[in-house]
Structure formats: C-alpha cells, structure tokens
Amino acid sequence: MDLLIKAYATPSHGDDDDENVGEGESEHSNPLPPPKRARFQPLMEKPVQRPVFRHSDPPIPGRYISKRQRAALAASDPILISPNPNCVAPSPFIGSISDSDVPHEILTTLRRKMKGSVVSNRTTGHLSATMDGHSKSVNAVRWSPTHAHLLVSAGMDHTVCIWNVWSGGQKLARVFDCHQAAVKDVTWSQEGLSLLSCGYDCTSSLVDVEKGTVTRVFKEDQIVEVVKFCPTNYNLFLSGGSKGLLKLWDVRTGTVVNEYVRRLGPILDVEFTVDGKHLITSSDVSKSNVSENSIIVWDVSRQVPLSNQVYTEAYTCPCIRCHPFEPYFIAQSNANYIAIFSTRAPFKLDKYKRYESHGVSGFPIKCNFSLDGTMVASGSSDGCIYFYDSKTSKLFKKIKAYEQTCTDVVFHPVLPNVVASCSWSGDVSVFHVGFGNKFE
C-alpha cells in the first residue's frame, strides 16, 4: 500500500512532464532516492509563464482599461508599468545654450536691437538656418523672449528640443524626454530660462532649461492640448484639454487655482487678451453640432463666459492670436481662411475682411502676428509660409518652405524679418525673409 501511495503521489508534485513521471517510477523501484542531477534542477524552479499578462509598453494615458486588464497589470511585473524615469531625470546636454558661439555680427545686432537701437536689417548677415533633431512631425516652435538666440520645438516624437539657432557648433543644445507621449504645445516663461510643455500623456511639465531638469509636473485626467502663461502673473498658467476642461495652475504650489468648465469638446487653443482680463478659447464642437460655441470669450476673474456666439460657422479653429496693440484677434479656421474678431463686446466677426490664400485641410496649422502687429504669418497645407498685411488683409509674400505641411510659423522677438517654422515631416527652419521696405 505504501508503494502505491508513493507511486501516485510523486507525479502530482511535479510539472506533469514525462521526465518527472519517469523520475517517480524510478523512485518506487529503488528504495534509496537517486542522486540529484543538475539538469533537472532548472525544470523544478522555473516559474509559470504568463505571456498574456506581460506588457512591453506602459498603458496609454486616457485609454479605457477594463477590470480584466487592470487585474492583469496588477499581476504582472510592476517594473514594466512604472512611469518613465526620464520625467525626473536631468536632460542630456547636447550643446551649449550660451551666445558665445553666435557670430559676432549677429550677436551685436541682437544686443543692439534688444536695447532699442536702430540697426539696418542689411547688416544682420545670413540668418537662415535648418535644424534636424525630430524624428516625427513638429507641432509648435517658440522663440525665447529673453534669450533671442534660442528656439524651442515640440514634437510628436515625445521630445522638446532647445536650439541655439546661430551657433557655429552644435545647434541642438538640449533634448528633454519628459513626456511619455507626443508633445502638443510648448511656451517660454517670461522670467528666466524656463519653459512649459504639455502633451498626450495627460501632463504639463515645467522645465529649467539652464539646469536641464524638470522642476514640476502637473498631472490631469485629460490630454493637455495647450498651455499659456498668464500675461499679468507669470506664476499662473492655463491648460486646456481633450475633455473641454480649462484649469488655471499655480507653478509655485502645483495646484489648480481656478477652473473654467464648459465641457463642449476638446480645447484646441487658448489666448489671453493683452490686458489679461479676458480669455478666448477655441473648442472642437463637431460632435455636438453646436457651432456657435466653437469660440468663447471668458471673464478671467469671474470664470464665466461673456459670449458663446462669436463664430457661427460650422468649422473648428485650431489657432487663436490677439493683436499686440489693436482691439481684435484672429482665428485660423478649417475653412481655409483666418477670421477677424473684435476683442470688445459683443466680439463681432468682421464679415468684410479675412486672410485667405493658404490652406488648412484639417491640419493643426498656427498663425501669428509680427512684433509690431503689421503682418500676419500663417503656415499652410501646401508647405508654404504666407505673409499678409494685417490692415488690408492682402497677401504680401509667399515662400516655399517644405514639401509637407507647414504647421507653425513665428516672428523673431527682436529681428522683424526673421521667422521660425516647423513642418509635419519633422523639420525646423529659420528664414531671413526679405520684405523690402516693410520693416526698414
């Protein structure tokens, strides 16, 4: 009886392999246990494989995860679903952000212009430049308002790049990998070398460019589409996301100060008026069929909408910009034109004037005013940059920049005939545009 018990008990404690069964048969035939062999040891200690629960990549933020998937993630290796450690690690220092590598002629012009001295544009030398660093499309470019030789770009390759545009050596100065998904927008702070970026990982990151570190991360439960610093208080910034939520954050505490709730659709762009009293938002309301809510003007202090019937066309507006001096703002429409609105109540649309020669074709194409407000520049789906006279709305100049869509174009904060742009193919460029006597 004891021999029968041993014979049936031995296979039940193994791995149901033929080798283990044979080992059990040898045990009841030999009263003494056989010597341990090393080749059987790995089979007894090998853990049970769970290929269904293994994930090579972390879950995409914002995507629905079922209870079964959550249980699978909890049972899997926690290292595989941990946050990206690059979010808190210093950024790699690729090049220098100092202006010491900038040619003397360009550096002298920048410094004189910043001091208010009159310098002829013909003495600036060759200012055009091409920069390679992004592997996917670039969503936004911004010049630094305090360091005129630096440019930042936000790409779909999860990176934020800092460019020392006119450096004689390495133009790519910093690469920040602080986002786990595509970076949607980026903006400079008016105080020091710091910037704010946001993206599809449902976070906004405050970055110290000089130290190469991420100083604070602001987490949300929505994809963050756009971020803007408050013009009257640089410790506050506004974020808009895919759920239609607008949040005013304090960078010192990392907390939400105010919320502007409308929940009409994803926020495409936000813009403060020059005095900071009003806020203009653009939303994607195509699913709700309520076109009059696509552009809303808000009272910043009271957190209430002042008008929701600004734009009644059945098109979304991926970009909004306020004129630096005059009381009006423009909105890039997917109807292939830039509309003009008053910043004074009742915020009427100018039905007799618009900027139309470029194409949008559903791309998130941005437009911008020049520093003095006399020109409007816009990207285009045909890869060109279009320059319009802001007063007459007539096309002033057109240049071919890329083979694919030009997604953003911004004027330099000091040199009026210099613009930076980016493309859907991942290119970042700086152009020295000849405007004749326009800025002389």
C-alpha positions as CSV (number, residue, x, y, z in Angstrom):
1,M,0.0,0.0,0.0
2,D,2.8,2.4,0.8
3,L,4.4,1.7,-2.5
4,L,1.1,2.6,-4.3
5,I,0.8,5.8,-2.4
6,K,4.3,6.9,-3.3
7,A,3.8,5.9,-6.9
8,Y,0.7,8.1,-7.3
9,A,1.9,11.0,-5.1
10,T,5.2,11.6,-6.9
11,P,3.8,12.9,-10.3
12,S,1.3,15.3,-8.6
13,H,4.0,17.4,-7.1
14,G,5.9,17.9,-10.4
15,D,5.3,19.8,-13.6
16,D,3.4,17.0,-15.5
17,D,6.4,16.4,-17.7
18,D,7.4,13.0,-19.0
19,E,10.8,13.3,-17.3
20,N,9.2,13.9,-13.9
21,V,6.9,10.9,-14.3
22,G,9.8,8.7,-15.2
23,E,11.6,10.0,-12.1
24,G,8.6,9.0,-9.9
25,E,8.7,5.5,-11.3
26,S,12.4,5.1,-10.6
27,E,11.8,6.2,-7.0
28,H,9.4,3.3,-6.0
29,S,11.5,0.8,-7.8
30,N,14.6,1.8,-5.8
31,P,14.2,2.3,-2.1
32,L,17.1,4.8,-1.9
33,P,16.5,8.2,-3.5
34,P,18.6,8.8,-6.6
35,P,21.3,11.4,-6.6
36,K,20.3,14.8,-7.6
37,R,21.2,15.7,-11.1
38,A,21.8,19.4,-12.1
39,R,19.9,19.1,-15.4
40,F,16.6,18.5,-13.5
41,Q,17.1,21.5,-11.2
42,P,16.1,24.3,-13.6
43,L,12.9,22.5,-14.5
44,M,11.7,22.3,-10.9
45,E,12.5,26.0,-10.2
46,K,11.2,27.5,-13.5
47,P,8.2,29.8,-12.8
48,V,4.9,29.5,-14.6
49,Q,4.9,31.7,-17.7
50,R,2.1,34.3,-18.0
51,P,2.5,35.7,-21.5
52,V,-1.0,37.2,-21.5
53,F,-0.2,39.5,-18.5
54,R,3.2,40.7,-19.9
55,H,3.2,44.2,-21.4
56,S,6.3,45.7,-23.1
57,D,4.9,49.2,-23.0
58,P,3.0,51.1,-20.3
59,P,-0.7,51.7,-20.9
60,I,-1.5,54.8,-22.9
61,P,-2.9,57.5,-20.6
62,G,-6.5,58.3,-21.2
63,R,-7.4,55.0,-22.8
64,Y,-10.1,52.9,-21.1
65,I,-8.8,49.8,-19.3
66,S,-11.2,47.0,-18.4
67,K,-11.3,45.3,-15.0
68,R,-9.7,42.2,-16.5
69,Q,-6.8,44.3,-18.0
70,R,-6.3,46.1,-14.7
71,A,-6.1,42.7,-12.9
72,A,-3.6,41.5,-15.5
73,L,-1.5,44.6,-15.0
74,A,-1.5,44.2,-11.2
75,A,-0.4,40.6,-11.5
76,S,2.4,41.4,-13.9
77,D,5.9,42.7,-13.2
78,P,5.5,46.2,-11.7
79,I,8.7,47.4,-13.3
80,L,7.0,47.1,-16.7
81,I,4.2,49.5,-15.9
82,S,6.2,52.0,-13.9
83,P,6.3,55.7,-15.0
84,N,9.0,56.8,-17.4
85,P,12.1,57.6,-15.2
86,N,13.2,60.3,-17.7
87,C,10.4,62.5,-16.3
88,V,12.5,63.3,-13.3
89,A,16.0,62.8,-14.7
90,P,18.2,65.6,-16.0
91,S,18.0,66.3,-19.7
92,P,21.1,65.3,-21.7
93,F,23.2,68.3,-22.6
94,I,23.8,68.0,-26.3
95,G,25.3,71.5,-26.9
96,S,25.6,74.9,-25.3
97,I,22.8,77.5,-24.8
98,S,25.3,80.3,-24.4
99,D,25.5,83.0,-27.1
100,S,29.3,82.8,-27.1
101,D,29.2,80.6,-30.2
102,V,26.9,83.0,-32.1
103,P,28.8,85.0,-34.9
104,H,29.8,88.5,-33.7
105,E,27.9,90.3,-36.4
106,I,24.6,88.6,-35.5
107,L,25.2,88.8,-31.7
108,T,25.9,92.6,-32.0
109,T,22.7,93.1,-33.9
110,L,20.7,91.1,-31.4
111,R,22.1,93.1,-28.5
112,R,21.6,96.5,-30.1
113,K,18.0,95.6,-31.1
114,M,17.2,94.5,-27.6
115,K,18.5,97.8,-26.3
116,G,16.3,99.7,-28.7
117,S,19.0,101.0,-31.1
118,V,18.2,101.3,-34.8
119,V,20.1,98.9,-36.8
120,S,19.7,98.3,-40.6
121,N,18.4,94.9,-41.5
122,R,21.1,94.6,-44.2
123,T,23.8,94.3,-41.6
124,T,22.5,91.1,-40.0
125,G,24.2,88.7,-42.3
126,H,22.9,85.3,-43.3
127,L,20.3,84.4,-40.7
128,S,18.6,81.4,-42.3
129,A,19.2,78.0,-40.7
130,T,18.0,74.5,-40.9
131,M,17.9,72.2,-37.8
132,D,17.5,68.4,-37.7
133,G,16.6,66.6,-34.5
134,H,13.0,65.4,-34.6
135,S,12.0,62.0,-36.0
136,K,8.3,62.9,-36.3
137,S,6.2,65.9,-37.0
138,V,6.7,69.1,-35.0
139,N,3.6,70.8,-33.5
140,A,5.0,74.1,-32.3
141,V,8.0,76.4,-32.3
142,R,8.7,79.4,-30.0
143,W,11.4,82.0,-29.7
144,S,12.8,82.8,-26.2
145,P,11.6,86.3,-25.2
146,T,14.7,86.8,-23.0
147,H,17.4,85.0,-25.0
148,A,16.8,85.8,-28.6
149,H,19.2,83.2,-30.0
150,L,17.3,80.3,-28.5
151,L,14.3,78.4,-30.1
152,V,12.2,75.6,-28.7
153,S,10.2,73.0,-30.6
154,A,7.7,70.4,-29.5
155,G,7.4,67.2,-31.5
156,M,5.3,64.1,-31.9
157,D,8.4,62.0,-31.1
158,H,7.8,62.8,-27.3
159,T,10.7,65.3,-27.2
160,V,11.2,69.0,-26.6
161,C,14.3,70.4,-28.3
162,I,16.2,73.6,-27.5
163,W,18.1,75.1,-30.4
164,N,21.0,77.5,-30.4
165,V,20.0,78.7,-33.8
166,W,23.1,80.6,-35.0
167,S,25.7,78.6,-33.1
168,G,28.8,77.9,-35.0
169,G,29.0,74.5,-33.5
170,Q,26.2,72.2,-32.3
171,K,22.8,73.9,-32.9
172,L,20.8,71.3,-30.8
173,A,21.5,72.3,-27.2
174,R,19.0,70.4,-25.1
175,V,16.7,67.4,-25.6
176,F,14.0,66.9,-22.9
177,D,12.3,63.5,-22.8
178,C,9.9,64.4,-20.0
179,H,6.8,63.2,-21.8
180,Q,5.7,59.6,-22.4
181,A,3.7,60.6,-25.5
182,A,3.6,63.2,-28.2
183,V,4.2,66.8,-27.1
184,K,1.4,69.1,-28.2
185,D,2.4,72.6,-27.2
186,V,5.3,74.5,-25.5
187,T,5.8,78.0,-24.3
188,W,8.5,80.0,-22.7
189,S,8.2,81.7,-19.3
190,Q,8.9,85.5,-19.3
191,E,11.1,85.0,-16.2
192,G,14.4,83.2,-16.7
193,L,15.3,80.2,-18.8
194,S,12.3,78.0,-18.1
195,L,9.5,76.7,-20.3
196,L,6.3,74.8,-20.1
197,S,5.3,71.9,-22.3
198,C,2.2,69.6,-22.5
199,G,1.1,66.5,-24.4
200,Y,-0.8,63.4,-24.9
201,D,0.5,61.8,-21.6
202,C,-2.0,64.0,-19.7
203,T,0.7,66.1,-18.1
204,S,2.3,69.5,-18.3
205,S,6.0,69.9,-17.4
206,L,7.9,72.9,-16.1
207,V,11.5,72.7,-17.3
208,D,14.6,74.6,-16.2
209,V,16.5,74.9,-19.4
210,E,19.8,76.0,-17.9
211,K,20.0,73.2,-15.3
212,G,18.4,70.7,-17.7
213,T,15.9,69.4,-15.2
214,V,12.1,69.1,-14.8
215,T,11.1,71.2,-11.8
216,R,7.5,70.3,-11.6
217,V,4.9,68.0,-13.3
218,F,1.2,68.9,-13.4
219,K,-1.0,65.8,-13.9
220,E,-4.5,65.8,-15.3
221,D,-7.2,63.3,-16.3
222,Q,-7.3,64.5,-19.9
223,I,-4.9,65.0,-22.8
224,V,-3.4,68.5,-22.5
225,E,-3.7,70.3,-25.8
226,V,-2.4,73.8,-25.0
227,V,-0.7,75.8,-22.2
228,K,-0.4,79.6,-21.8
229,F,1.2,81.7,-19.1
230,C,-1.0,84.5,-17.7
231,P,0.3,87.9,-19.0
232,T,-0.3,89.7,-15.7
233,N,1.1,87.0,-13.4
234,Y,3.8,84.6,-14.7
235,N,3.3,82.3,-11.7
236,L,0.0,81.2,-13.2
237,F,-0.6,79.3,-16.4
238,L,-3.7,78.0,-18.1
239,S,-4.1,74.5,-19.6
240,G,-6.8,73.2,-21.9
241,G,-7.5,69.6,-22.7
242,S,-9.4,66.9,-24.5
243,K,-12.3,66.8,-22.1
244,G,-13.0,70.5,-22.5
245,L,-11.7,71.5,-19.1
246,L,-9.7,74.7,-18.6
247,K,-7.6,74.9,-15.5
248,L,-5.6,77.8,-14.1
249,W,-2.5,76.4,-12.3
250,D,0.0,78.0,-9.8
251,V,3.5,76.9,-10.7
252,R,4.7,77.5,-7.1
253,T,2.3,75.1,-5.4
254,G,1.4,72.9,-8.3
255,T,-2.3,73.3,-7.5
256,V,-5.3,74.4,-9.5
257,V,-6.4,78.0,-8.7
258,N,-9.5,78.3,-10.9
259,E,-11.4,76.1,-13.3
260,Y,-13.4,77.2,-16.4
261,V,-16.0,74.5,-17.0
262,R,-17.9,74.3,-20.2
263,R,-17.5,70.6,-21.4
264,L,-18.3,71.3,-25.0
265,G,-15.5,69.5,-26.6
266,P,-11.7,69.3,-26.8
267,I,-9.9,72.6,-26.3
268,L,-7.9,73.4,-29.4
269,D,-6.3,76.7,-28.3
270,V,-6.5,79.4,-25.7
271,E,-5.3,83.0,-25.8
272,F,-5.3,85.8,-23.2
273,T,-6.1,89.3,-24.2
274,V,-3.2,91.9,-23.8
275,D,-4.6,93.2,-20.5
276,G,-5.2,89.7,-19.2
277,K,-8.8,90.4,-18.3
278,H,-10.4,88.2,-20.9
279,L,-9.7,84.7,-22.2
280,I,-10.5,83.4,-25.6
281,T,-10.9,79.6,-26.2
282,S,-11.4,77.5,-29.3
283,S,-13.2,74.1,-29.0
284,D,-14.0,71.2,-31.2
285,V,-17.8,71.1,-31.1
286,S,-18.2,69.0,-34.3
287,K,-19.8,66.1,-32.3
288,S,-22.3,68.2,-30.5
289,N,-23.4,70.2,-33.7
290,V,-23.4,73.4,-31.7
291,S,-21.2,75.6,-33.9
292,E,-21.8,78.8,-32.0
293,N,-19.8,77.5,-29.1
294,S,-16.6,76.9,-31.0
295,I,-15.1,80.2,-29.8
296,I,-15.9,81.5,-26.4
297,V,-14.8,84.7,-24.6
298,W,-14.4,84.4,-20.8
299,D,-14.1,86.8,-17.9
300,V,-10.9,85.6,-16.2
301,S,-11.7,86.8,-12.7
302,R,-15.3,85.7,-12.6
303,Q,-14.7,82.5,-14.6
304,V,-17.9,83.0,-16.6
305,P,-18.3,83.1,-20.4
306,L,-19.1,86.5,-21.8
307,S,-20.1,85.4,-25.3
308,N,-20.5,82.0,-26.9
309,Q,-21.8,83.2,-30.3
310,V,-18.7,84.7,-31.6
311,Y,-18.2,82.3,-34.6
312,T,-21.2,80.6,-36.0
313,E,-19.5,78.8,-39.0
314,A,-19.5,75.0,-38.9
315,Y,-15.7,74.9,-38.8
316,T,-13.2,74.4,-36.0
317,C,-10.4,76.9,-35.3
318,P,-7.1,75.3,-34.3
319,C,-5.3,78.6,-33.5
320,I,-6.3,82.0,-31.9
321,R,-4.0,85.0,-31.7
322,C,-4.6,88.5,-30.3
323,H,-3.1,91.6,-31.9
324,P,-0.3,93.1,-29.8
325,F,-1.9,96.6,-29.8
326,E,-5.2,96.8,-31.6
327,P,-8.5,95.5,-30.1
328,Y,-9.0,92.5,-32.3
329,F,-8.0,88.9,-32.5
330,I,-7.7,86.3,-35.4
331,A,-8.7,82.7,-35.6
332,Q,-7.3,80.1,-38.0
333,S,-10.4,78.4,-39.5
334,N,-10.5,75.0,-41.1
335,A,-12.5,76.7,-43.9
336,N,-9.0,77.7,-45.3
337,Y,-9.0,81.3,-44.1
338,I,-8.2,83.4,-41.0
339,A,-11.2,85.2,-39.5
340,I,-11.0,88.5,-37.7
341,F,-13.0,89.3,-34.5
342,S,-13.2,92.3,-32.1
343,T,-11.9,91.9,-28.5
344,R,-14.7,94.3,-27.4
345,A,-18.2,93.3,-26.6
346,P,-20.1,91.9,-28.4
347,F,-17.0,90.4,-30.1
348,K,-18.3,90.7,-33.6
349,L,-16.9,88.9,-36.6
350,D,-15.5,91.1,-39.4
351,K,-17.6,90.0,-42.4
352,Y,-15.8,92.2,-44.9
353,K,-12.2,91.2,-44.3
354,R,-10.3,87.9,-43.9
355,Y,-6.9,86.4,-44.7
356,E,-7.4,83.8,-47.4
357,S,-4.8,82.3,-49.7
358,H,-3.4,79.5,-47.7
359,G,-4.8,76.0,-47.0
360,V,-5.6,74.3,-43.7
361,S,-7.1,71.0,-44.8
362,G,-7.7,69.7,-41.2
363,F,-4.1,70.2,-40.0
364,P,-3.4,72.0,-36.7
365,I,-1.9,75.0,-38.5
366,K,-1.0,78.1,-36.5
367,C,-0.7,81.7,-37.4
368,N,1.0,84.7,-35.6
369,F,1.3,88.4,-35.6
370,S,4.6,90.2,-36.2
371,L,6.1,92.1,-33.2
372,D,4.7,95.4,-34.3
373,G,1.4,93.9,-35.5
374,T,1.7,95.0,-39.1
375,M,1.9,91.5,-40.6
376,V,0.3,88.1,-40.1
377,A,2.1,84.9,-40.9
378,S,0.5,81.5,-41.4
379,G,1.6,78.0,-42.2
380,S,-0.2,76.1,-44.9
381,S,-1.0,72.6,-46.0
382,D,1.0,73.1,-49.2
383,G,4.2,73.6,-47.3
384,C,4.4,77.3,-47.8
385,I,4.5,80.3,-45.5
386,Y,2.0,83.1,-46.2
387,F,2.6,86.7,-45.1
388,Y,-0.4,89.1,-45.1
389,D,-0.7,92.8,-44.4
390,S,-2.7,92.9,-41.2
391,K,-4.6,96.1,-42.1
392,T,-5.6,95.4,-45.6
393,S,-5.6,91.5,-45.3
394,K,-3.9,91.3,-48.7
395,L,-1.2,88.6,-49.4
396,F,2.2,90.3,-49.1
397,K,4.6,87.4,-49.7
398,K,4.7,83.7,-50.1
399,I,7.7,81.4,-49.7
400,K,8.0,77.7,-50.2
401,A,9.4,76.2,-47.0
402,Y,8.6,72.4,-47.0
403,E,7.3,69.6,-49.2
404,Q,4.8,68.7,-46.5
405,T,2.5,70.8,-44.3
406,C,4.0,73.8,-42.5
407,T,2.4,73.6,-39.1
408,D,3.6,76.7,-37.3
409,V,5.4,80.0,-38.0
410,V,6.5,82.7,-35.5
411,F,8.3,86.0,-35.9
412,H,11.5,86.7,-34.1
413,P,11.1,88.9,-31.0
414,V,13.9,91.2,-32.0
415,L,14.6,90.8,-35.7
416,P,11.4,91.6,-37.6
417,N,12.4,90.0,-40.9
418,V,13.3,86.6,-39.3
419,V,10.8,83.8,-38.8
420,A,11.0,80.3,-37.4
421,S,8.8,77.5,-38.7
422,C,8.3,73.8,-38.5
423,S,6.7,71.1,-40.6
424,W,4.7,67.9,-40.5
425,S,7.7,66.0,-41.6
426,G,9.8,67.0,-38.5
427,D,11.8,69.9,-40.0
428,V,12.6,73.1,-38.0
429,S,13.8,76.1,-40.0
430,V,14.7,79.8,-39.6
431,F,14.2,82.1,-42.6
432,H,15.6,85.5,-43.2
433,V,12.7,86.9,-45.3
434,G,13.1,90.0,-47.5
435,F,10.1,92.3,-47.0
436,G,11.6,95.2,-49.0
437,N,10.9,98.5,-47.1
438,K,8.3,97.0,-44.9
439,F,10.5,96.9,-41.8
440,E,13.2,99.3,-42.8
